[in-house]
Amino acid sequence: MMNILYVLKHNPWGIGGGCFACRNYLQLFTTIFSDARFDVCICEEYLDTKREGEYSNINFIPIKGRNRLDKYLIPFTGILHRHNTVVKDLLSQKQYEYCIFDHNSIAGSLVDVCRNKGIKTIVLNHNFEYDYFRDNNSYFNCLLLLPQIKKNERKSYLGCNYNIFLTKEDKEQFANVYGKSKTISIVGGCFNDKNYISETHICTPFHKNDITMIISGTMGNVQNLDGINYFLDELYPLVPQNVKVIFAGKNPPNTLVSRLNSLYPRVELKSNPQNMDEIVNHCEIFLCPARLGGGMKLRVMDGLRNGLPVLAHEVSSRGYRDFEREGILYSFSNKTEFSQKLMQIIENLHLGRLLRKDIMTMANDKFSFDTAVSKIKSYL
């Protein structure tokens, strides 16, 4: 029986885009290699949220946090994760066919060890990490860590046998910055959960007069908060008076809550919703104003999966070009384009050119788990 080592950065039972992609690719690889035994290294605290009965062919190996000295030495050692020692011990004790890395920050310090042992390596590049870290961290943190992030990302990209990217744009950026890799590059995108059932989504008709626009996602991180403030400062005045706006997401900071309560009567805040689909399904337009970072903004899938047309900043439209070509996603880069595209969506809703059922059908096709499995399997 084949042995596979899988090293996770994210929590596969957690909330957020990184966790969503991590979970779905873990499901994908355990489906492709259904007859293999998996040793999965995971941060020990994530196992507190483990769902019993999932992943019957996985042996989870909890990894303790690093001590303070190891953290202080990161700018010098270049080891950006806690798994290094345990993974090296496993590689010395057991023969693995593949080693799969959930992130290039982990792969960078371990790919050489795997290659020396003849182990094939696969890395999931969640984004162009250099840009993501720069956009979401302080100047001091960037000064200390960006050189090591770039070094690990380059080593991972040039050394791993298979590089999986969420978007075509990320794949091109890696090649432009680090040179063309001689290894195999795959645009895998993202896709629905293995157990996703499209029939559970109610296909309610759009309200053509009382239109509601929704912005979703974790609200406390730098990237999303920048997009929210960009919307409130520059785009909100361009929204027609008869359009309501809902903010729905995890952990909105108190400053944002106070601002919305006092200044924006047409905005409703839904903090930490238990069921995001239930909220999105009662809206007409999905807005994603995030303009920082790279990768694929996976919250856009919430809108498309529920049959909503999407209005997204050009940074957030990466990975969704098929929907843009079909007139389902509308991309903007400035205030003028935002206003024009919003009015175009509203007009198309009024004229019946945008139908929830049609959008849901295309989303189910594009985000099919089975299609993703077949695609990745064809490369391996």
DRENRO-811802 format. One record per atom (N, C-alpha, C): x negated, y, z. Coordinates in pm, whole numbers, padded with zeros to 5 digits, always signed. Atoms other than C-alpha are relative to their C-alpha. Example, Ala and Ser with C-alpha at 12.3 -4.5 7.8 and 13.67 -1.06 7.14 Angstrom:
BEGIN
-00089-00119+00000-01230-00450+00780-00090+00120+00000+00082-00119-00006-01367-00106+00714+00077+00109+00073
This chain:
BEGIN
-00085-00120+00000+00000+00000+00000-00088+00125+00000+00077-00125+00011-00127+00347-00093+00012+00083+00127+00002-00093-00113-00229+00584+00188-00017+00142-00053+00007-00141+00041-00173+00959+00146-00010+00087+00125+00015-00098-00108-00291+01238+00377+00064+00131-00045-00073-00123+00034-00070+01548+00382-00025+00099+00114+00034-00099-00103-00178+01866+00566+00091+00120-00015-00101-00106+00005+00097+02116+00648-00047+00127+00069+00017-00129-00069+00061+02484+00724+00133+00044+00060-00130-00050-00041+00434+02558+00750+00081-00106+00075-00093+00088-00070+00715+02409+00955+00108-00046-00097-00099+00046+00098+00928+02187+00727+00144+00007+00049-00135-00017-00054+01227+02238+00959+00026+00146+00037-00012-00141-00037+01175+02612+00995+00084+00080-00098-00077-00094+00082+01346+02916+00843-00095+00094-00070+00084-00092+00077+01197+03135+00572-00050-00064-00128+00040+00048+00131+01058+03107+00221-00112-00102+00004+00112+00093-00009+00730+02937+00315+00043-00136+00052-00050+00126-00057+00909+02676+00526+00089-00074-00100-00089+00059+00100+01168+02618+00252-00081-00073-00107+00084+00062+00102+00900+02550-00012-00076-00119+00056+00073+00110-00066+00700+02335+00232+00089-00122+00013-00092+00112-00020+01003+02119+00315+00034-00069-00131-00045+00060+00125+01111+02071-00044-00112-00073-00074+00111+00073+00061+00765+01976-00168-00038-00124+00082+00021+00121-00081+00725+01736+00125+00102-00106-00040-00102+00093+00048+01055+01578+00019-00037-00053-00139+00035+00039+00137+00934+01574-00342-00110-00106-00001+00113+00095+00005+00604+01396-00274+00033-00131+00071-00037+00126-00064+00755+01144-00032+00100-00077-00087-00087+00068+00097+01008+01066-00309-00083-00060-00113+00086+00050+00108+00745+01035-00584-00080-00121+00047+00081+00109-00055+00527+00814-00362+00081-00072+00108-00091+00059-00099+00815+00633-00192-00055-00128+00062+00057+00125-00052+00608+00316-00146-00129+00023+00077+00127-00030-00069+00312+00494+00015+00023+00025+00148+00000-00041-00140+00227+00551+00379-00062+00138+00009+00047-00137-00014+00186+00918+00472-00046+00025+00143+00044-00062-00125-00024+01061+00753+00015+00150-00020-00027-00142+00018+00102+01417+00795-00048+00077+00121+00050-00086-00107-00098+01665+01002+00088+00124+00009-00097-00106-00018+00136+01923+01150-00026+00069+00135+00016-00073-00126+00114+02195+01418+00096-00062+00103-00076+00079-00097+00235+02022+01734+00133+00063+00040-00124-00066-00043+00497+02284+01821+00113-00016-00101-00104+00017+00101+00680+02223+01492+00081-00128+00022-00070+00127-00021+00771+01870+01601+00117+00015+00097-00114-00026-00089+01008+02022+01860+00129+00017-00079-00119-00023+00084+01243+02101+01570+00024-00116-00098-00010+00113+00093+01203+01765+01395+00140-00061+00001-00129+00065+00013+01521+01607+01264-00021-00151-00003+00018+00145-00011+01544+01243+01365+00054-00071-00124-00046+00080+00112+01573+00989+01087-00056+00043-00134+00060-00046+00125+01398+01198+00821-00140-00059-00017+00137+00038+00035+01083+01082+00644-00042-00130+00070+00029+00129-00064+01077+00715+00743-00140-00052-00032+00133+00049+00038+00745+00663+00562-00112+00096+00043+00100-00098-00046+00563+00942+00751-00041-00028+00144+00057-00001-00134+00335+00920+01052-00046+00143+00029+00036-00138-00032+00329+01273+01196-00111+00004+00105+00114-00014-00090+00001+01369+01362-00002+00144+00053-00005-00137-00054+00041+01670+01597-00140+00058+00020+00129-00070-00012-00243+01923+01588+00014+00113+00101-00004-00103-00103-00310+02137+01893-00058+00131-00053+00053-00130+00038-00382+02508+01866-00148+00013+00028+00144-00019-00019-00738+02633+01845-00028+00083+00125+00038-00082-00115-00923+02778+02139-00039+00140-00046+00024-00141+00030-01000+03147+02158-00132+00022-00074+00131-00016+00064-01364+03109+02055+00009-00033-00149-00015+00038+00141-01272+02928+01731+00071+00108-00080-00072-00107+00069-01030+03206+01645-00089+00121-00024+00090-00114+00015-01291+03475+01706-00105-00024-00109+00107+00032+00094-01537+03292+01481+00049-00017-00145-00056+00020+00136-01302+03269+01178-00072+00084-00106+00068-00078+00104-01471+03561+00993-00137-00055-00039+00134+00055+00026-01799+03368+01015+00007-00144-00050-00011+00140+00041-01690+03004+00981+00081-00016-00129-00088+00011+00117-01426+03066+00712+00106-00107+00014-00102+00102-00023-01204+02798+00868+00126+00069+00047-00118-00082-00023-00859+02955+00853+00116-00077+00063-00109+00082-00050-00658+02673+01012-00051-00090+00112+00032+00083-00117-00647+02438+01311-00024-00148-00032+00000+00143+00035-00650+02107+01119-00138-00057-00030+00127+00041+00060-01016+02091+01016-00062-00124+00064+00069+00110-00068-01163+01858+01280+00079-00130-00012-00083+00121+00005-00871+01613+01287+00002-00059-00141-00003+00049+00139-00854+01591+00906-00132-00068-00036+00130+00061+00030-01227+01522+00878-00015-00135+00069+00006+00129-00071-01197+01247+01142+00085-00105-00073-00086+00093+00073-00907+01088+00951-00065-00046-00130+00064+00033+00127-01099+01102+00625-00118-00095+00019+00113+00089-00026-01393+00925+00787+00045-00139+00046-00048+00125-00057-01175+00650+00939+00086-00082-00097-00103+00065+00081-00929+00569+00659-00020+00037-00146+00010-00027+00143-00922+00543+00280+00134+00052-00051-00120-00061+00056-00671+00774+00116-00013+00012-00152-00005-00018+00145-00567+00787-00248+00012+00148-00036-00022-00143+00022-00447+01148-00231-00010+00074+00132-00016-00093-00111-00482+01442+00003+00076+00121-00055-00087-00108+00046-00204+01701-00037-00006+00113+00102+00011-00117-00087-00249+02051+00103+00119+00093-00021-00115-00090+00006+00048+02273+00184-00040+00144-00029+00044-00138+00021-00166+02584+00135-00147+00003-00036+00141-00005+00041-00492+02688-00028-00094+00046+00112+00085-00039-00112-00617+02839+00301-00050-00123+00075+00044+00126-00061-00637+02479+00428-00090-00076-00096+00075+00077+00100-00763+02322+00107-00142+00051-00018+00130-00059+00028-01055+02563+00072-00114-00059+00081+00107+00051-00086-01250+02422+00366-00009-00152+00001-00003+00147-00006-01165+02054+00302-00012-00067-00136-00001+00063+00132-01162+02000-00074-00132-00068-00033+00130+00061+00029-01536+01926-00093-00014-00135+00070+00006+00127-00074-01506+01655+00174+00080-00107-00073-00085+00095+00073-01223+01491-00019-00066-00044-00130+00062+00033+00129-01406+01510-00350-00118-00094+00020+00116+00086-00026-01719+01350-00200+00042-00144+00033-00050+00133-00033-01503+01056-00087+00085-00060-00112-00075+00051+00113-01334+01017-00425+00151+00009+00016-00143-00016-00026-00993+01131-00297+00056+00109-00092-00065-00099+00086-00764+01310-00545+00074+00102+00087-00056-00107-00082-00641+01646-00414+00107+00078-00075-00111-00081+00053-00320+01842-00469+00020+00117+00096-00024-00116-00086-00264+02196-00341+00123+00076-00050-00113-00086+00030+00058+02397-00327-00041+00144+00029+00033-00142-00015-00024+02765-00388+00131+00077+00016-00127-00068-00026+00267+02946-00223+00006+00137-00066+00008-00133+00062+00150+03276-00371-00148+00025-00033+00140-00041+00009-00169+03462-00457-00034+00054+00138+00014-00027-00143-00280+03459-00095-00074+00130+00030+00075-00123-00023-00526+03748-00123+00095+00120+00003-00096-00111+00005-00246+03988-00223+00099-00008+00115-00099+00017-00106+00001+03843+00027-00057+00045+00135+00061-00036-00129-00239+03880+00321-00025+00150+00007+00029-00144+00004-00343+04230+00215+00126+00082+00023-00125-00076-00010+00019+04345+00190+00069-00015+00134-00074+00030-00123+00126+04197+00524-00083+00012+00128+00084-00008-00119-00164+04269+00760-00066+00138+00012+00063-00129-00029-00344+04562+00920-00134+00013-00073+00129-00028+00065-00652+04725+00772-00113-00076+00071+00105+00067-00077-00865+04576+01053-00002-00150-00031-00007+00142+00032-00742+04220+00991-00049-00029-00141+00043+00019+00139-00798+04260+00618-00152+00011-00011+00145-00020+00003-01150+04386+00676-00072-00124+00048+00064+00118-00057-01232+04080+00885+00021-00127-00082-00038+00131+00052-01052+03806+00698+00014-00011-00151-00022+00010+00145-00993+03896+00332-00116-00066-00075+00109+00070+00071-01344+03786+00222+00010-00152+00011-00011+00145-00018-01287+03440+00372+00125-00056-00069-00122+00044+00070-00934+03419+00231-00029-00016-00149+00034+00007+00141-01067+03493-00116-00093-00119-00029+00095+00111+00018-01352+03242-00075+00073-00135+00002-00073+00126-00010-01116+02962+00035+00097-00020-00116-00094+00010+00111-00861+03041-00233-00073-00039-00129+00078+00033+00119-01129+03027-00503-00044-00146+00004+00048+00139-00012-01275+02698-00372+00115-00099-00022-00115+00086+00016-00930+02543-00354+00043-00009-00146-00047-00006+00138-00829+02656-00703-00095-00072-00096+00098+00059+00091-01151+02546-00872-00031-00146+00033+00041+00133-00042-01195+02225-00671+00110-00105+00008-00108+00099-00014-00853+02061-00625+00037-00058-00137-00034+00066+00127-00750+01810-00892+00128+00056-00061-00127-00052+00048-00397+01953-00914+00034+00128+00077-00047-00125-00058-00293+02315-00852+00146+00020-00038-00141-00026+00025+00081+02370-00815+00030+00145+00036-00039-00139-00020+00213+02725-00850+00152+00012-00002-00145-00022+00001+00561+02858-00782+00043+00082-00121-00036-00084+00115+00549+03107-01072-00111-00001-00105+00095-00014+00110+00384+03148-01409-00094+00117+00026+00081-00119-00029+00264+03492-01295-00114-00032+00097+00106+00038-00093+00072+03339-01003-00109-00081-00070+00096+00082+00074-00091+03083-01231-00093+00088-00084+00079-00090+00084-00206+03360-01466-00092+00087+00084+00084-00084-00086-00334+03576-01180-00119-00077+00054+00112+00083-00045-00546+03291-01041-00105-00011-00109+00095+00015+00111-00702+03239-01383-00073+00130-00028+00061-00130+00027-00767+03612-01429-00103+00037+00106+00088-00040-00111-00930+03656-01086-00113-00100+00021+00098+00101-00035-01111+03325-01035-00057-00076-00120+00044+00072+00118-01164+03208-01393+00087-00121-00024-00085+00116+00034-00997+02919-01570-00052-00124+00070+00037+00123-00070-00998+02605-01357+00002-00118-00097+00005+00120+00083-01099+02277-01521+00095-00107+00051-00096+00097-00055-00845+02100-01301+00139+00029-00057-00134-00009+00059-00473+02057-01379+00085+00103+00075-00086-00104-00058-00247+02359-01319+00145-00025-00042-00141+00031+00022+00129+02309-01286+00086+00113+00056-00100-00094-00052+00408+02569-01255+00119-00084+00045-00104+00088-00054+00636+02369-01028+00125+00073+00043-00115-00076-00045+00863+02651-00916+00049-00049+00135-00062+00057-00119+01099+02581-00631+00137-00055-00040-00117+00078+00037+01415+02376-00618+00081-00027+00126-00089+00025-00111+01703+02267-00401-00051-00112+00090+00023+00108-00095+01674+02049-00093+00046-00133-00061-00033+00133+00052+01683+01677-00171+00146-00037+00027-00135+00037-00041+02017+01646+00011+00104+00106-00035-00092-00108+00037+02174+01957-00142+00115-00054-00085-00119+00040+00076+02528+01902-00268+00069+00127-00048-00052-00124+00055+02648+02177-00500+00150+00015+00023-00145-00007-00013+03015+02086-00452+00043+00065+00132-00036-00062-00127+03001+02223-00096+00012+00152-00012-00008-00144+00019+02973+02577-00236+00133+00038-00064-00132-00040+00048+03310+02739-00279-00015+00099-00114+00010-00086+00118+03355+02896-00621+00112+00105+00005-00101-00105-00013+03556+03202-00512-00019+00103-00110+00013-00103+00105+03633+03464-00778-00058+00129+00056+00054-00129-00042+03457+03800-00766+00113+00100+00023-00086-00117-00013+03633+04108-00633-00052+00107-00095+00047-00094+00102+03615+04351-00922+00002+00145+00046-00011-00139-00046+03707+04664-00728-00072+00022+00132+00067-00010-00130+03588+04605-00371-00128-00083-00003+00126+00074+00022+03229+04507-00449-00089+00007+00123+00095+00007-00111+02988+04392-00178-00134-00049-00051+00137+00035+00038+02612+04379-00230-00073-00048+00127+00067+00056-00117+02393+04169+00002-00151-00004-00018+00145+00015-00010+02026+04182+00103-00025-00101+00112+00023+00102-00102+01906+03870+00288-00149-00024+00019+00140+00034-00026+01585+03739+00440-00043+00038+00139+00058-00038-00129+01372+03761+00752-00033+00148-00002+00007-00146+00008+01383+04130+00838-00116+00062+00076+00103-00059-00083+01095+04172+01078-00139+00003-00061+00136+00001+00052+00795+04097+00856-00027+00122-00089+00042-00123+00068+00600+04368+00678+00057+00009-00141-00042+00001+00140+00691+04268+00323+00149+00030-00014-00144-00020+00010+01066+04249+00376+00044+00134+00054-00036-00129-00060+01084+04554+00599-00036+00115-00094+00035-00101+00100+00903+04757+00334+00109+00010-00107-00105+00000+00100+01166+04651+00080+00129+00061+00052-00121-00055-00061+01450+04736+00318-00009+00152+00012+00018-00146-00015+01309+05082+00394-00003+00070-00136-00001-00054+00138+01250+05140+00021+00144+00016-00048-00141-00008+00040+01617+05062-00039+00071+00114+00072-00071-00102-00078+01742+05287+00243-00048+00141-00035+00056-00133+00025+01508+05577+00163+00027+00050-00142-00002-00047+00139+01529+05584-00216+00117-00053-00084-00100+00061+00088+01793+05349-00358+00142+00012+00052-00134-00005-00057+02089+05367-00119+00082+00120-00050-00080-00113+00051+02192+05720-00233+00054-00022-00142-00043+00025+00138+02233+05577-00585+00111-00106-00007-00106+00102-00003+02483+05309-00475+00136+00069+00003-00134-00062+00003+02844+05404-00566+00071-00011+00135-00066-00009-00129+03065+05499-00272+00092-00119+00028-00092+00112-00022+03300+05203-00327-00071-00134+00014+00077+00124-00015+03020+04946-00293-00049-00012+00144+00045+00029-00136+02963+04796+00053-00132-00078-00005+00129+00070-00004+02617+04667+00152-00010-00079+00131+00022+00085-00117+02546+04376+00389-00149-00033+00010+00133+00049-00031+02208+04310+00550+00018-00126+00085-00014+00125-00075+02187+03947+00666-00135-00068+00009+00129+00066-00013+01879+03786+00810-00047-00015+00142+00058+00037-00127+01656+03677+01089-00075+00116+00065+00078-00089-00087+01526+03900+01370-00020+00142-00053+00018-00141+00039+01596+04257+01255-00060+00079+00116+00059-00078-00109+01374+04495+01456+00098+00102+00054-00091-00095-00064+01546+04730+01700+00006+00134-00073+00001-00128+00072+01437+05033+01498+00093-00004-00121-00088+00014+00115+01622+04901+01194+00146-00006+00044-00136+00009-00052+01933+04814+01397+00052+00138+00035-00041-00135-00040+01946+05165+01543+00022+00089-00121-00011-00083+00120+01891+05325+01204+00129-00031-00077-00119+00038+00075+02169+05129+01037+00127+00042+00073-00119-00033-00078+02416+05188+01320+00032+00149-00001-00022-00145-00013+02367+05564+01320+00012+00074-00132+00012-00079+00123+02311+05664+00958+00070-00059-00123-00048+00064+00122+02470+05415+00717+00136-00067+00023-00134+00054-00027+02848+05371+00754+00044-00109-00097-00040+00101+00098+02875+05156+00439-00087-00124+00006+00089+00115-00017+02613+04909+00562+00041-00081+00122-00032+00091-00110+02698+04607+00778-00119-00092+00023+00113+00085-00036+02427+04413+00963+00049-00130+00061-00030+00133-00057+02459+04038+01028-00131-00063+00042+00127+00049-00054+02174+03929+01255+00003-00151+00023+00021+00143-00027+02049+03570+01264+00124-00085-00031-00120+00078+00032+02344+03414+01079-00028-00150+00002+00014+00145-00004+02399+03041+01129+00011-00060-00140-00023+00052+00133+02516+02990+00772-00008+00113-00102+00019-00110+00095+02374+03226+00509+00090-00015-00121-00083+00022+00119+02565+03065+00222+00143+00051+00021-00137-00044-00029+02895+03144+00391+00014+00150-00017-00002-00146+00016+02807+03514+00393-00018+00039-00146+00032-00035+00139+02656+03527+00043+00119-00030-00091-00109+00044+00086+02956+03346-00104+00114+00101-00008-00107-00100-00001+03185+03637-00014-00048+00136-00052+00053-00123+00059+02970+03896-00193+00003-00009-00153-00003-00004+00146+02946+04004-00558-00137+00019-00063+00133-00029+00056+02584+04118-00606-00105-00033+00105+00113+00029-00089+02259+03989-00455-00114+00095-00035+00108-00098+00021+01988+04255-00411-00126-00044+00071+00130+00030-00062+01620+04184-00349-00096+00114-00033+00086-00116+00027+01422+04510-00318-00147-00019+00038+00139+00025-00042+01097+04344-00197-00096+00030-00115+00094-00042+00106+00805+04495-00390-00145-00031+00036+00136+00038-00042+00502+04354-00203-00018-00151-00012+00032+00142+00001+00325+04019-00216+00016-00062-00138-00011+00074+00125+00339+03751-00483+00086-00122+00020-00077+00122-00014+00475+03403-00525+00142+00019-00050-00140+00003+00041+00845+03336-00565+00084+00038+00122-00086-00043-00110+01094+03521-00345+00119-00097+00007-00094+00112+00001+01296+03214-00251+00139+00040+00048-00134-00042-00043+01581+03411-00092+00089+00032-00120-00079-00025+00121+01687+03501-00449+00081-00124-00037-00075+00124+00026+01791+03135-00478+00132-00002+00075-00126-00007-00074+02054+03206-00210+00110+00063-00086-00098-00068+00084+02225+03446-00447+00041-00083-00120-00029+00075+00121+02198+03235-00760+00076-00129+00030-00065+00125-00038+02301+02915-00584+00149+00022+00032-00137-00035-00033+02619+03092-00469+00070+00073-00115-00065-00054+00119+02688+03226-00818+00002+00150-00011+00004-00146+00006+02591+03592-00770-00100+00049-00104+00103-00067+00079+02423+03814-01029-00100+00065+00094+00108-00049-00087+02090+03935-00891-00059+00127-00057+00072-00122+00033+01938+04282-00893-00128-00002+00082+00126+00023-00071+01568+04247-00804-00110+00092-00050+00121-00071+00039+01254+04456-00800-00084-00093-00087+00076+00082+00096+01017+04337-01074-00093-00099+00070+00084+00093-00077+00790+04180-00809+00082-00120+00046-00086+00108-00049+01083+03976-00678+00064-00082-00110-00062+00074+00111+01195+03865-01022-00092-00109-00056+00092+00103+00047+00887+03645-01073+00054-00139+00030-00051+00136-00015+00983+03284-01127+00145-00017-00040-00143+00005+00035+01335+03373-01240+00025+00055-00140-00013-00062+00132+01274+03484-01599+00111-00063-00084-00108+00064+00075+01519+03227-01740+00133+00066+00031-00124-00066-00039+01797+03395-01543+00007+00142-00054+00004-00135+00057+01685+03736-01665+00037-00003-00148-00032+00012+00143+01701+03622-02027+00149-00028-00023-00142+00033+00014+02056+03496-01969+00092+00112+00050-00082-00111-00047+02173+03831-01827+00063-00024+00136-00048+00029-00135+02219+03693-01475-00083+00073+00104+00089-00078-00087+01918+03856-01308-00041+00127-00073+00034-00130+00055+01845+04225-01363-00118+00055+00079+00124-00043-00064+01496+04358-01291-00018+00151-00011+00026-00144+00002+01400+04715-01197-00136+00029+00062+00130-00040-00055+01077+04898-01118+00001+00140+00061-00010-00136-00055+01199+05247-01020+00146+00035+00024-00136-00041-00037+01504+05442-00906+00092+00009-00121-00083-00014+00120+01627+05517-01257+00046-00135-00050-00037+00134+00046+01617+05152-01360+00096-00067+00097-00091+00057-00100+01783+05049-01034+00143+00046-00025-00133-00056+00020+02077+05281-01096+00063-00053-00129-00051+00047+00129+02111+05178-01460+00043-00146+00007-00029+00143-00005+02098+04805-01388+00119-00029+00093-00113+00019-00092+02339+04831-01093+00132+00032-00070-00123-00037+00071+02598+05013-01306+00033-00101-00109-00022+00101+00103+02547+04753-01579+00063-00126+00059-00058+00117-00067+02619+04469-01335+00146+00026+00037-00137-00033-00041+02929+04645-01200+00093+00000-00121-00081-00001+00122+03057+04702-01554+00027-00143-00047-00017+00138+00045+02998+04336-01645+00093-00078+00092-00094+00063-00093+03184+04227-01332+00143+00042-00033-00133-00051+00032+03480+04449-01421+00054-00062-00129-00043+00052+00131+03489+04314-01779+00006-00152-00004-00005+00146-00005+03464+03952-01668-00112-00069-00075+00114+00060+00071+03128+03895-01839-00089-00082+00092+00077+00077-00097+02975+03757-01520+00097-00084+00081-00089+00093-00070+03148+03450-01378-00080-00084+00099+00070+00072-00105+03047+03285-01053-00028-00146-00040+00016+00140+00036+03100+02935-01190-00114-00020-00099+00106+00012+00100+02866+02994-01487-00138+00016+00064+00128-00024-00067+02588+03129-01263-00036-00121+00087+00024+00117-00084+02625+02838-01020-00043-00121-00084+00034+00114+00088+02609+02588-01307-00145+00010-00046+00139-00018+00045+02283+02736-01439-00097-00020+00115+00088+00014-00117+02134+02754-01088-00016-00147+00038+00007+00142-00034+02220+02389-01019-00089-00076-00098+00083+00065+00102+02052+02290-01344-00147+00035+00019+00140-00046-00011+01736+02499-01295-00065-00045+00130+00057+00032-00131+01692+02411-00927+00023-00146+00039-00027+00141-00027+01763+02038-00959-00121-00068+00063+00107+00075-00067+01556+01828-00717-00050-00113-00089+00039+00113+00084+01557+01530-00952-00084+00045-00120+00079-00053+00112+01430+01744-01240-00141+00035+00046+00132-00036-00053+01146+01875-01021-00084-00124+00023+00072+00125-00022+01050+01520-00922-00055-00055-00131+00044+00053+00131+01035+01410-01287-00113+00084-00058+00102-00089+00055+00830+01715-01382-00135-00022+00066+00127+00015-00071+00563+01680-01113-00055-00141-00021+00043+00139+00018+00552+01301-01153-00069-00020-00133+00057+00016+00134+00469+01339-01522-00146+00044-00006+00139-00049-00002+00141+01516-01430-00093-00092+00077+00086+00073-00094+00016+01273-01167-00043-00135-00058
